[in-house]
Amino acid sequence: MTQRKLFRGAALAASLTIALPLAACSTSGAGDDDESTTIKVLVSSGHQQFKPVWDKLSEFTAQTGITVQLDQVGTTDIEGAFQRDVSVGACTYDNVELLDGALAGAAPKMADLTPYLEKSGSSAEKLFSSQVGWTEGAMQFDGKVAYYPFYSGAKGIAYREDLFNDATNKKDFKAKYGYDIPTPPTTPQQLVDLAEFFTGRGTQYGIVFSGQGDSGETTLADVIFRHGVNGYQAEDNNALWGPANTGNQAAVVDSARWLTDLVKNGYAPKDVTSMATGEATSFYTAGNAAMIYDHIYLPWAQFSAPEVVSKIGKSGSFEPPNFTSGAGGITFYWGRGIPECSKHKDASWTFLQWVMSEENQKLALSEGQGVYVPTDKNLLAWSVEQGTVPQGVADAVEHSKPYKVTTATGRVRQKVNLPLVDKLFQGNLTPEEYAKQSGEAMQEEIKASGLVD
C-alpha cells in the first residue's frame, strides 16, 4: 500500500566524484560487484529529457568501471517488461524506473534503499526532507523505501498577462465584481468570475481545459482532489465515492458540475470534449482563450516563443484554487528502484546516485527534449528560476496531496473512470449520474481485483 504523492541528500552528490567511493561500498546481500560489472537499466523511451545524460554513460563507465546496458521501453510497456523479467526468474534488470500506477505492484520485488542511503551517510528522513512533502508516502511500501523519486507533473493555469494587466479591464472588472483582478485567484468563484469576465473580451472564451481521454480524466480528478477527496480508494481499499463511501459523492458532484458549468455557461468552448492537452494548448496560443487549465509545464516553452508572444503576449501562471482549505491537486510521478533479485545492487546504487545527481538532473532539464517537474525542492526552485517550469505548476506539485495507490488503481482510472468522464463532458451523464455510476463501477473493479469482498 502507498499514497500518491522523494533528497538528493548531502551525500548524494551533484557530481560523480561523490558517487565514486560508493561503488566499492558493499551492502549485505548486494551481490558480486567488481570493476567490470555490467548492469542492465530499464527506462522509459518517452523520457527524452534524459538523452543528454545517457550520452554521458561512457564517462560514467570510464570513472567507475561499471558498464550500463540501457533498455528503453515505451511508457505503456515498461511495467509489463519489468514484471515479466522478474516473474520468469531471469531478473536481468538491475535498475528500473516506474510510473506511479506500477509502483505498488512492483514494490514487493524491490530492495529497500534505506541501507544504501545510510551507507552513503544519509537516511530516509534526510531523503524525504529534501523532496516535496507527498513523496514520503508515495515511495515507501510496508516500511521500506522502495523507490527514489525524481519526476512529477501537475495541472496549473496559464493566463494572458496582456488581458489581465490592461488598465480598462482592471477598471471594468472591479466595477462589476467589487474587487481587483486577482493574480492568483484565491477561490474557485474568483476563477469563475475571471472566466466570465474575459469571455468575449479580447478573446473568445475565458478559459479552456482538456476534456478528453486521460487529460480530461486528470482535469476532473484535480478538481475532486481540491474538494478534499484525495484518490480513488479509501484506506480499506473500497472506492472512495462508491457504495461504502457515499458521503464523498456530494464533493464529486460539485466537482463535475463546476467544470461542466464552465462549458454550459459559455465561458469554456464546447469543443473541450475533443481536446487533450495538445488541442487545448493550440486553442490558447491561437488567442482563443484568456486562460488554460492543463499540464501547462509541457508547452511552457512554447508560450514564450516569439511567434506566440507576438500574438497573445506573455503568459503568467498560478496554481488552481482549492474548494476546501488545506486541499491540493493531483500529481503523477515516477520513481527509480533496485530489484531485490539484482546481483549487482551496489553498482546499481552507484548508477542511481549518478543519474539523480543535481548536475545530471539540471542537464536533463536544460538540454533534454521536453520537460518534467523535479520533486527535489532545490531543483524545483531552480527550474522555476530558469523559466523551465511555471511557478503555478511548481506550487501545485509542492501542495499536491498523497493518495492511496494499489494494484487496482491503474485499471480503476483508465478502464472504469476515464470512459465515464468522457460521457460526462459530452453531456451524456449528469454530474449526479457520473458520481453514482463511477463510484459503483470502481467498486466492482476493486472487487474483481480481489482487494475487497
C-alpha positions as CSV (number, residue, x, y, z in Angstrom):
1,M,0.0,0.0,0.0
2,T,1.1,3.5,-0.6
3,Q,-0.2,7.0,-1.1
4,R,0.4,9.1,-4.2
5,K,2.4,11.8,-3.5
6,L,11.4,11.8,-2.8
7,F,16.7,14.0,-1.5
8,R,19.3,14.1,-3.3
9,G,20.8,14.3,0.2
10,A,24.1,15.9,1.1
11,A,25.8,12.6,0.3
12,L,24.0,12.0,-3.0
13,A,26.2,14.4,-4.8
14,A,25.9,16.7,-7.6
15,S,28.8,15.1,-9.3
16,L,30.3,11.7,-9.9
17,T,33.2,12.4,-7.6
18,I,30.9,11.8,-4.6
19,A,29.4,8.7,-6.0
20,L,32.7,7.0,-6.9
21,P,33.6,5.7,-3.5
22,L,30.2,4.1,-3.2
23,A,30.9,1.6,-5.9
24,A,33.2,-0.2,-3.5
25,C,30.9,0.1,-0.5
26,S,29.1,-3.2,-0.1
27,T,25.8,-3.7,1.4
28,S,24.8,-7.1,2.8
29,G,23.2,-9.2,0.0
30,A,24.2,-6.7,-2.6
31,G,25.7,-9.2,-5.0
32,D,29.1,-9.7,-6.6
33,D,30.2,-6.3,-7.9
34,D,33.7,-5.7,-9.3
35,E,35.4,-3.3,-11.7
36,S,34.0,-5.0,-14.8
37,T,30.3,-5.1,-13.7
38,T,27.7,-4.6,-16.3
39,I,24.2,-3.5,-15.2
40,K,21.0,-3.5,-17.2
41,V,18.8,-0.4,-16.7
42,L,15.1,-0.2,-17.7
43,V,13.9,3.3,-18.6
44,S,11.1,4.9,-20.5
45,S,11.8,5.7,-24.1
46,G,9.5,8.7,-23.7
47,H,11.8,10.4,-21.3
48,Q,13.8,12.2,-23.9
49,Q,14.7,14.8,-21.3
50,F,17.5,12.3,-20.2
51,K,19.1,11.8,-23.6
52,P,21.9,14.2,-22.8
53,V,22.6,12.2,-19.6
54,W,22.6,8.9,-21.5
55,D,25.1,10.4,-23.9
56,K,27.4,10.7,-20.9
57,L,27.3,7.0,-20.0
58,S,30.7,6.3,-21.4
59,E,32.1,8.9,-18.9
60,F,30.3,7.1,-16.1
61,T,31.9,3.8,-17.2
62,A,35.3,5.3,-17.5
63,Q,35.2,6.6,-14.0
64,T,33.5,3.7,-12.2
65,G,34.3,0.6,-14.4
66,I,30.5,0.0,-14.5
67,T,29.0,-0.6,-17.9
68,V,25.4,0.4,-18.3
69,Q,23.2,-1.5,-20.8
70,L,20.2,0.8,-21.3
71,D,16.9,-0.8,-22.2
72,Q,14.5,2.0,-23.4
73,V,10.9,0.8,-23.4
74,G,7.6,2.6,-24.2
75,T,5.8,4.1,-21.1
76,T,2.8,1.8,-21.5
77,D,5.0,-1.3,-21.8
78,I,7.6,-0.6,-19.0
79,E,5.6,-2.2,-16.2
80,G,5.0,-5.4,-18.1
81,A,8.6,-5.6,-19.2
82,F,9.8,-5.5,-15.6
83,Q,7.1,-7.8,-14.2
84,R,7.8,-10.4,-16.9
85,D,11.5,-10.2,-16.2
86,V,11.2,-10.9,-12.5
87,S,8.3,-13.3,-12.8
88,V,10.0,-15.9,-15.0
89,G,13.1,-15.9,-12.8
90,A,15.5,-14.2,-15.2
91,C,15.9,-11.0,-13.3
92,T,18.1,-9.3,-15.8
93,Y,17.3,-5.7,-14.7
94,D,19.4,-4.1,-12.0
95,N,17.7,-0.7,-12.0
96,V,14.3,0.4,-13.2
97,E,12.1,3.5,-13.4
98,L,8.3,3.0,-13.0
99,L,5.3,5.2,-13.2
100,D,3.1,5.8,-10.1
101,G,0.4,3.2,-11.1
102,A,3.0,0.5,-11.3
103,L,4.8,1.2,-8.0
104,A,2.5,-0.8,-5.7
105,G,2.6,-4.0,-7.8
106,A,6.3,-3.9,-8.2
107,A,7.2,-2.8,-4.6
108,P,7.5,-6.3,-3.1
109,K,10.1,-7.1,-5.7
110,M,12.2,-4.0,-4.9
111,A,15.2,-3.8,-2.5
112,D,14.9,-1.4,0.5
113,L,17.1,1.6,-0.3
114,T,17.4,2.6,3.3
115,P,20.7,0.7,3.9
116,Y,22.2,2.3,0.8
117,L,21.2,5.7,2.0
118,E,22.7,5.1,5.4
119,K,25.9,3.7,3.9
120,S,26.2,6.9,2.0
121,G,25.9,8.9,5.2
122,S,22.3,9.8,4.7
123,S,18.9,8.4,5.8
124,A,15.4,8.0,4.6
125,E,14.4,11.0,6.8
126,K,17.0,13.2,5.0
127,L,15.9,12.0,1.6
128,F,12.3,12.9,2.1
129,S,13.1,16.2,3.8
130,S,14.8,17.4,0.6
131,Q,11.8,16.4,-1.5
132,V,8.2,17.8,-1.8
133,G,6.1,16.5,1.0
134,W,3.9,13.9,-0.6
135,T,6.9,11.8,-1.8
136,E,7.4,10.1,1.6
137,G,4.0,8.4,1.3
138,A,4.5,7.7,-2.4
139,M,7.8,5.9,-2.3
140,Q,7.6,3.8,0.9
141,F,5.8,0.5,1.0
142,D,5.4,-1.7,4.1
143,G,8.1,0.3,5.9
144,K,10.8,0.2,3.2
145,V,12.0,2.9,0.8
146,A,11.2,1.0,-2.4
147,Y,11.8,3.9,-4.8
148,Y,13.9,7.1,-5.2
149,P,11.6,9.9,-6.5
150,F,12.7,12.4,-9.2
151,Y,9.9,13.1,-11.8
152,S,6.5,14.5,-11.4
153,G,3.9,16.8,-13.0
154,A,0.6,18.5,-12.1
155,K,-2.1,20.8,-13.6
156,G,-1.7,24.5,-13.5
157,I,-3.4,27.6,-15.0
158,A,-1.6,29.9,-17.5
159,Y,-3.1,33.3,-18.3
160,R,-2.6,36.1,-20.7
161,E,-0.8,38.9,-19.0
162,D,-1.9,41.5,-21.6
163,L,-5.5,40.9,-20.8
164,F,-5.1,40.7,-17.0
165,N,-2.9,43.9,-16.9
166,D,-4.9,46.0,-19.2
167,A,-6.0,49.2,-17.4
168,T,-9.5,49.2,-18.8
169,N,-10.0,45.6,-18.0
170,K,-8.9,46.2,-14.4
171,K,-11.3,49.1,-14.0
172,D,-14.2,47.3,-15.6
173,F,-13.6,44.1,-13.6
174,K,-13.6,45.9,-10.3
175,A,-16.7,47.8,-11.2
176,K,-18.5,44.5,-12.0
177,Y,-17.2,42.2,-9.2
178,G,-16.2,44.6,-6.5
179,Y,-12.6,43.5,-6.2
180,D,-9.3,43.8,-8.2
181,I,-8.4,41.2,-10.9
182,P,-6.8,38.5,-8.8
183,T,-3.5,37.0,-9.7
184,P,-3.8,34.5,-8.4
185,P,-7.5,33.9,-7.7
186,T,-7.8,32.5,-4.2
187,T,-11.2,30.9,-4.5
188,P,-13.0,28.9,-7.2
189,Q,-15.6,31.6,-7.6
190,Q,-12.9,34.2,-8.4
191,L,-11.7,31.9,-11.1
192,V,-15.2,31.6,-12.5
193,D,-15.5,35.4,-12.3
194,L,-12.4,35.7,-14.4
195,A,-13.6,33.2,-16.9
196,E,-16.9,35.0,-17.2
197,F,-15.4,38.5,-17.5
198,F,-12.9,37.6,-20.2
199,T,-15.3,35.7,-22.4
200,G,-15.8,37.8,-25.5
201,R,-13.4,40.5,-24.1
202,G,-10.3,40.4,-26.3
203,T,-10.7,36.7,-26.8
204,Q,-13.5,34.2,-27.4
205,Y,-13.5,32.4,-24.1
206,G,-12.4,33.0,-20.6
207,I,-10.8,29.5,-20.1
208,V,-10.1,26.3,-22.0
209,F,-9.2,22.9,-20.5
210,S,-8.6,19.4,-21.8
211,G,-11.8,17.3,-21.5
212,Q,-10.9,14.2,-23.5
213,G,-9.3,10.9,-22.5
214,D,-6.5,10.8,-19.9
215,S,-6.1,14.6,-19.9
216,G,-9.8,15.0,-19.3
217,E,-9.9,12.4,-16.5
218,T,-7.0,14.2,-14.8
219,T,-8.7,17.6,-15.1
220,L,-11.7,16.3,-13.2
221,A,-9.5,14.4,-10.7
222,D,-7.7,17.6,-10.0
223,V,-10.9,19.4,-9.1
224,I,-12.1,16.5,-7.0
225,F,-8.8,16.5,-5.1
226,R,-9.2,20.2,-4.5
227,H,-12.5,19.4,-2.9
228,G,-10.6,17.3,-0.3
229,V,-11.4,13.9,-1.8
230,N,-7.9,12.5,-2.5
231,G,-7.7,9.5,-4.7
232,Y,-9.8,6.6,-5.8
233,Q,-9.6,4.2,-2.9
234,A,-10.1,4.6,0.9
235,E,-7.6,3.1,3.4
236,D,-9.8,-0.1,3.4
237,N,-9.5,-0.3,-0.4
238,N,-13.1,0.5,-1.1
239,A,-13.9,3.0,-3.8
240,L,-13.6,6.5,-2.3
241,W,-17.0,7.6,-3.6
242,G,-18.6,4.2,-4.1
243,P,-21.3,2.4,-2.1
244,A,-19.1,2.2,1.0
245,N,-18.3,6.0,0.9
246,T,-21.4,7.7,-0.4
247,G,-20.6,10.7,1.8
248,N,-18.0,11.8,-0.7
249,Q,-20.3,11.8,-3.7
250,A,-21.5,15.3,-3.0
251,A,-18.0,16.6,-3.5
252,V,-17.7,14.6,-6.7
253,V,-21.0,16.0,-7.9
254,D,-19.9,19.6,-7.1
255,S,-16.6,19.0,-8.9
256,A,-18.3,17.7,-12.0
257,R,-20.8,20.5,-12.0
258,W,-18.2,23.2,-11.5
259,L,-16.3,22.1,-14.6
260,T,-19.3,21.3,-16.8
261,D,-20.9,24.7,-15.9
262,L,-17.9,26.5,-17.4
263,V,-18.9,25.0,-20.7
264,K,-22.7,25.2,-20.1
265,N,-22.4,28.9,-19.3
266,G,-20.3,29.6,-22.4
267,Y,-17.1,30.5,-20.5
268,A,-15.2,27.5,-22.0
269,P,-15.7,26.0,-25.5
270,K,-17.9,23.0,-26.1
271,D,-15.0,21.6,-28.0
272,V,-13.2,20.7,-24.8
273,T,-14.9,17.3,-25.3
274,S,-12.4,16.7,-28.1
275,M,-9.4,18.4,-26.6
276,A,-6.4,16.7,-25.0
277,T,-3.5,18.8,-23.8
278,G,-2.2,19.5,-27.3
279,E,-5.5,20.7,-28.7
280,A,-6.2,22.9,-25.6
281,T,-2.7,24.4,-26.0
282,S,-3.3,25.2,-29.6
283,F,-6.6,26.8,-28.8
284,Y,-4.9,29.0,-26.2
285,T,-1.9,30.0,-28.2
286,A,-4.2,30.9,-31.1
287,G,-5.6,33.6,-28.9
288,N,-9.0,32.0,-28.3
289,A,-8.9,31.9,-24.5
290,A,-7.7,34.1,-21.7
291,M,-6.7,31.1,-19.5
292,I,-5.8,27.4,-19.9
293,Y,-6.2,24.8,-17.2
294,D,-3.9,21.9,-18.1
295,H,-0.4,20.4,-17.8
296,I,1.0,23.8,-18.8
297,Y,4.6,22.9,-17.9
298,L,4.7,20.7,-21.1
299,P,4.0,23.7,-23.5
300,W,5.5,26.3,-21.2
301,A,8.5,27.0,-23.6
302,Q,6.0,27.3,-26.4
303,F,4.2,30.0,-24.6
304,S,7.4,32.0,-24.6
305,A,8.2,31.5,-28.3
306,P,8.4,34.9,-30.2
307,E,5.6,33.9,-32.6
308,V,3.2,33.1,-29.7
309,V,4.2,36.2,-27.7
310,S,3.6,38.4,-30.7
311,K,0.0,37.0,-30.9
312,I,-1.1,36.7,-27.2
313,G,1.6,38.4,-25.3
314,K,3.4,36.9,-22.3
315,S,1.8,34.2,-20.1
316,G,1.8,34.1,-16.3
317,S,0.7,31.1,-14.2
318,F,-0.9,30.2,-10.9
319,E,-2.0,27.1,-9.0
320,P,-5.7,26.4,-9.4
321,P,-7.6,27.4,-6.2
322,N,-8.9,24.9,-3.7
323,F,-12.5,24.4,-2.8
324,T,-11.6,23.1,0.7
325,S,-9.0,24.7,2.9
326,G,-5.7,22.8,3.0
327,A,-6.6,20.7,0.0
328,G,-4.3,20.2,-3.1
329,G,-4.4,18.8,-6.6
330,I,-3.4,15.5,-8.1
331,T,0.1,14.8,-9.2
332,F,1.7,12.0,-11.2
333,Y,5.2,10.8,-10.6
334,W,8.0,8.3,-11.4
335,G,10.4,6.5,-9.1
336,R,13.6,4.6,-9.6
337,G,14.2,1.3,-7.8
338,I,16.7,-1.6,-7.5
339,P,15.2,-5.1,-7.9
340,E,15.7,-7.3,-4.9
341,C,16.9,-10.1,-7.2
342,S,19.6,-8.0,-8.8
343,K,23.1,-9.4,-8.5
344,H,24.7,-6.0,-8.8
345,K,22.9,-3.8,-6.2
346,D,26.0,-1.8,-5.2
347,A,26.7,-1.0,-8.8
348,S,23.1,-0.2,-9.4
349,W,23.1,2.2,-6.4
350,T,26.2,4.0,-7.7
351,F,24.4,4.4,-11.0
352,L,21.3,5.7,-9.3
353,Q,23.3,8.3,-7.4
354,W,25.0,9.4,-10.6
355,V,21.8,9.8,-12.7
356,M,20.0,11.5,-9.8
357,S,22.8,14.0,-9.1
358,E,22.0,17.7,-9.3
359,E,24.4,18.0,-12.2
360,N,22.7,15.4,-14.4
361,Q,19.1,16.5,-13.5
362,K,20.0,20.0,-14.4
363,L,21.4,18.7,-17.7
364,A,18.2,16.8,-18.4
365,L,16.0,19.8,-17.6
366,S,18.0,22.3,-19.5
367,E,19.2,20.4,-22.6
368,G,16.9,17.4,-22.9
369,Q,13.8,17.3,-25.2
370,G,10.7,18.2,-23.2
371,V,10.4,18.9,-19.5
372,Y,9.5,17.3,-16.3
373,V,8.9,18.7,-12.8
374,P,11.6,17.6,-10.3
375,T,10.5,16.5,-6.9
376,D,13.7,17.7,-5.2
377,K,12.8,21.1,-3.7
378,N,16.1,22.8,-4.6
379,L,15.9,21.6,-8.2
380,L,12.2,22.6,-8.4
381,A,13.1,26.2,-7.3
382,W,16.0,26.2,-9.8
383,S,13.7,25.1,-12.6
384,V,11.3,28.0,-11.9
385,E,14.2,30.5,-11.8
386,Q,15.4,29.2,-15.2
387,G,11.9,29.6,-16.6
388,T,11.7,25.8,-17.3
389,V,8.8,25.1,-15.0
390,P,6.0,27.7,-14.4
391,Q,5.6,28.9,-10.9
392,G,1.9,27.8,-10.8
393,V,2.9,24.2,-11.6
394,A,5.7,24.2,-9.0
395,D,3.2,25.4,-6.4
396,A,0.7,22.7,-7.5
397,V,3.3,20.0,-7.2
398,E,4.5,21.2,-3.8
399,H,0.9,21.3,-2.5
400,S,-0.3,18.1,-4.1
401,K,-1.9,15.6,-1.8
402,P,-0.9,11.9,-1.3
403,Y,-3.3,9.2,-2.2
404,K,-3.5,5.5,-2.0
405,V,-2.2,3.5,-5.0
406,T,-2.9,-0.2,-5.2
407,T,-2.6,-2.8,-7.9
408,A,-6.2,-1.8,-9.0
409,T,-5.6,1.9,-9.3
410,G,-4.5,2.0,-12.9
411,R,-7.5,0.0,-14.1
412,V,-9.9,2.0,-11.9
413,R,-8.7,5.2,-13.6
414,Q,-8.2,4.0,-17.2
415,K,-10.7,1.2,-17.7
416,V,-13.5,2.4,-15.5
417,N,-13.4,6.1,-14.8
418,L,-12.0,7.6,-18.0
419,P,-14.9,6.5,-20.3
420,L,-17.4,7.8,-17.7
421,V,-15.6,11.2,-17.6
422,D,-15.8,11.4,-21.4
423,K,-19.5,10.8,-21.1
424,L,-19.8,13.5,-18.5
425,F,-18.1,16.1,-20.6
426,Q,-20.0,15.0,-23.7
427,G,-23.2,15.7,-21.8
428,N,-24.3,12.1,-21.7
429,L,-24.2,11.9,-17.9
430,T,-25.3,14.5,-15.4
431,P,-22.9,15.2,-12.5
432,E,-25.1,13.1,-10.2
433,E,-25.2,10.2,-12.6
434,Y,-21.4,10.4,-13.1
435,A,-20.7,10.3,-9.3
436,K,-23.0,7.4,-8.7
437,Q,-22.1,5.3,-11.7
438,S,-18.3,5.9,-11.4
439,G,-18.4,5.0,-7.7
440,E,-20.2,1.8,-8.3
441,A,-18.1,0.8,-11.3
442,M,-14.9,1.5,-9.5
443,Q,-16.1,-0.7,-6.5
444,E,-16.8,-3.6,-8.9
445,E,-13.3,-3.3,-10.4
446,I,-11.7,-3.2,-7.0
447,K,-13.7,-6.3,-6.0
448,A,-12.6,-8.1,-9.2
449,S,-9.0,-7.3,-8.3
450,G,-9.5,-9.2,-5.0
451,L,-8.8,-6.2,-2.8
452,V,-12.3,-6.1,-1.1
453,D,-15.0,-8.7,-0.7
